[in-house]
Amino acid sequence: MASNNFLQWNPSKVNQQDDTAYAIDDQRLGGADLEDLFPSETANKLFYQVATMVAGIGQMMSNKGYTMSDANFANLVTALANILTKADFGDAAGTVCQGNDPRLGSFAAGTRAWFGNTSAPTDWTIDPTAADGLLAARGGTNAYVAAAGGQAGTWTQPNHLHTGPSHTHTYTTVIAHTHSITMTDSGGGPKNTVLGGVASTASYANTASTGSASGTTASGGTGNTGASATAATWRPLANLGNVCIKS
């Protein structure tokens, strides 16, 4: 069971210098002199700082599941070895900072991943075959059935037509026609007064031609627009990065 027996010295800070006095203390700056007294205020501050740091590290390790005890020096060293330092990370590829340490898990060589960086991370290389393409989930029965790591599809849309449905046109048109006028004398008035000196029954000129009619054309067949295709220069708005391969 995790535990820690490293404790603070003088946790209540009784009879000890404050930070300002300790910073300028002669013995702290020059070391204790056997001919001089070692004031308790200075000693308590020193012991408090050392013990607080040790107790803090001990408690931190205990919280992570390690037993921290002064009972066995070798066991204490083993427990403290679980604190990773720069020596554990190193500078060469293959150390823990490159993600190859089994304690942190790793990516197998050849693994591909997308990174939003201009250059590849350490121990990765940019895959040049993945340039100028979007990311898509492969499989199914349509276009994206190529092997993973390859490319499928095209930026150019093929020639295509737009077909309209069968339809009719309804129209209204004017048909030329006239109105004829026939006048008949029905009484004994003078013909010349009414009819201008003509017979009692006479026909006169027609009115101006006018009139309209409507109808519907026969249904027309379907038709196509002209063929067209997009240029290969079109690109959607995208966040750019690189597909990289783990070395």
Phi, psi and omega in degrees: 000134182297141179201172181210122179251012175273119187239159178290149170266132177050058184300338179273359177060040180279136175054052176219155181294150171276179185297323182294312180294322181292327182294330183250007182297132183299317182289327175294322182283323185245357181090158181287143180248130182299335181277349180251156174289151175255094188304142180297327180297319178290317181298315181298321178295317179298308182297324181297314182295313181297312183293325180294317178296313181297315180296323180296316178295318179300316182290322177301314180292323178297320179297335179269003174105008182259149176270120182247111185212148176271007183288331183220113184296317181297318178295325179294317178298318180298317179295318180292339179293346178282354173276115183279141179234181179300330178297329177284327181285310180072178182248347184267157177297145178102351177272179190301328183288344175269006177082013181262353181289129182299340179290338181250359185081169183202164173260135178290150177302138182095351178296135177255140178209152179265131178234137178275049181234155178290322179247162181284148174296167178303134178075016174234154175232150180286134177275108184289340182285348182263011185292148172058047178213156176274171176265133182216150175278125183279170177105191183081196184245008182256221191287326189271066181244010178286168179295147177298141183096345176261188179239151176214151180098178181209153177279345182264124175281142181289163174304142182209159181240156172247117183261128178268155182282163173297142188204166177235164176239126176266137185225162171231129183226156179268132177249126181292134177202166182230165175242121178267145181241127175239129183245133181235134178282122180252002183218186188266019179288162180297131181296322185296329182289317185274316189251009177069034176081023178247177181298163184294337175237123183210154176253142181244182186296155179284158172285172177294147182288139178200176176131172180209165176208158180230163181185180181231137178287165174292151181297134180269162179280176176285162179211159183246149170282177175290151180288144179209161179211155178277154176281155181285001180273352181287138176219140174284159175297132186212154169271123190269148176196203181221143167275125184240155181246132178289128179285000000 
